[in-house]
Amino acid sequence: MLFFTQCFGAVLDLIHLRFQHYKAKRVFSAAGQLVCVVNPTHSLKYATTHCAAAQASTEQDILPPCHHHEAVHDPQLVPCTCPLFSCPWEGHLEVVVSHLRQTHRINILQGAEIVFLATDMHLPAPTDWIIMHSCLGHQFLLVLRKQEKYEGHPQFFATMMLIGTPTQANNFTYRLELNRNQRRLKWEATPRSILECVDSVISDGDCLVLNTSLAQLFSDNGSLAIGIAITTSKAHSSEAEM
């Protein structure tokens, strides 16, 4: 009976994912558009940071003071850019994608336009939905976060980060689109570089921001479909033509 119950549950999960995939394709019917179902993940960064701070405080109470030496840091190395974890990894910008895929198991989709289908929007904050998008010869990181900017009032923040330098990021424009029940909402902006902190981008509000009631207008049974399109900026296109 236990084996039958587990198998039956797995079949129901598969049917549920297929149904969500069908709903997203129905909403975004553009030809050649890919749909990716993204499950939520509770961020471990805040808990890890809190524990580390508590441990450091305890060590300061026990151990005698010590002399601090200036650390030698290679400016060509960048820290881990995954917003979910306080990861101590450092490496060159060229291998960030490999680190995110192999260590943090972040999926990647290819295509000019894709649909980001975030499930279980009702889960408590903080919760993240993350995926990588490969387009126009570059990789982008889409982050959707449910976070309480004010206590008791959760909001949704969506932003696109280029896995590259700020100069490279200025060459692109990304568009996020919500479309449901004869309502359409678009956000268009220049992506930020992954060298900048995702938390700072969200704190500044330089991204798509949805309150709970607005997110519910565009959600379908707890899932939110976001259409994503990336293009080269007009300034970059003009320079290329010249």
Disulfide bonds with the S-S distance in Angstrom:
none
